[in-house]
Amino acid sequence: MTKVENDVLSGKILEEDSEVTLAQLCEACAVRAEAIEAMMEEGIVAPTDVGVSKWRFTRSSVVRVRTVLRMQRDLNVNLAGAALALDLLERIEALQARLRAFDPGHRG
């Protein structure tokens, strides 16, 4: 994701370095805290602070949770499969970024 890309959370524009609480993440993604905790167990998202009462999540966590929810809904993928798919998608994105840096005309 680029710094230019924004996401909307309860009418607020989230920049790349924005953080949200567990409650805000649940609201933004329309899921219960238990679903987020299950995603944390699979390594899909991780809070920026270890104290449960202080859990904060980055903007990328909102994107990751929404992506996993789409995978579950559309492809019937379980959390372990979604975690693997996210990892592969991020690797592809990183490789495409390297290609663009090497060859600016590449549209990958």
N, C-alpha and C positions, 0 to 999 in steps of 0.2 A: 504494500500500500504506500502511496506517496503522501507527502505532507499536504498536498493540495486536496486530496480526497477528504471529505467530511462525512460525518454520520449524524443523524438526528436522534436525539434522546430527549423525549418530553419537551420538545420545542427548543432545545438548546443544541447548538452546533458543537460537536466534539472535535477538537483538533487532535492530531496524532499523539500528543503527550498528555491528553486529558485522562483523568481517572474517574471511575464511578464506584459507588458502594455496591455491596451485594444486592441490596434491595433495588437499587437503580438498574443493575444488570438484569435482575429478574424481571423488572417492569419492562425494560427495553426489549427483552427477548420473549416476554410472555411465558415465562417458565417459573417453576417453584425453586426455592433454594436447594432442595434435594437434587434437582436435575443439575444444577451448577456444581454441587459437591461431587456428584458422580463424574462429571466432566473433569473436575480437578483430580480425581483419583486416576483417571485415564491420561492425565497430562495434557489435556486439551486447553485448559486455562489454568493460570496460577495467579494468586493474589500477590500484590506488590508488598504486602505486610503480612507477617505470620500470625498475628493476634486475630482470632475470629471476630472479635468486636470491631477490629480496625481494618478488615479486609477491604482492599481497594483493587480495582481491576482496570487495566488499560483499555483504551479505545479498541485496540486490536482484539481484546477479549470479547467485546460486543460483536465484532465481525465474525470471530471464530465460532461463538455460540450460535449465531444465526446461520452460519454455514453448516454446522453440524445438524441443527434442527431441520434444515432443508434436505440434507442427505438422509436423515432418518425418515422424514415425511415422503420424499420423492423416490428414494432408492431403497428404503427399508434397511439401511446400514446400521449396525450396532455401534456402540461407542468406541470399541476397540478398532473397528474398521474405519470409523470416521477419523479417529486420531491418526491412523496410518495414512488415510487419504489426504488429510490436512498437511502432514509432513511432506508427502510427495508433491502436493500442489505448491507448497512453499519452496521446495527444491527446484521445481520447474520454473517458478517465478524468479528465483535467484539466478538460474542459468540463463533465462531470457534477458535479465538485466545485464549480465556479463556479456552476452552476445550484442546487446544494443550498445554497450560501452565500446566494444571492439569494432562493431560495424553499425554506425548510426543509422544506416538505411534499413537495417533488419527490423521487421515488424512483428516477429514471433509472438 
